[in-house]
């Protein structure tokens, strides 16, 4: 960020986790968050991209980029449409042609 301060960047995992779980504010130069639809640990699947998250990011002026954490199940036109309906701003798609309909 020091080299190109006008370029918007995403927080790293530690900062993003603190923001997501504890509400720790992000530094002003973080305007994009790149997140998966779910987080899975020890067999527990936690939804990450939800209407509440999109509402929160809107209040905080953040842009949401979704990346697929289960490409076999999520990299398809129907799932991309679900994410867009929830309100994500961008999809880091493994099958971008599926976004064009």
C-alpha angles and dihedrals in degrees: 000000000000092000096050109018095173092060113096114232139187127243121250123250096271094051093043092049091050090050093047099044105027104024092242107169117248121234112265094250090063104088100146128059119196110202141160122240090244140018117214127195131160091352094308117120114205119193111234105172104061136144088258091055092049090049091050094048090049091054090049095046094244127148117223121219114185122210122188117251092182106036095177091060101028109036096089138097095255094054092043087054091052091053092048090049090054089053110257112158099214139011122213090215129197088197105036093171087068089065092061093061 
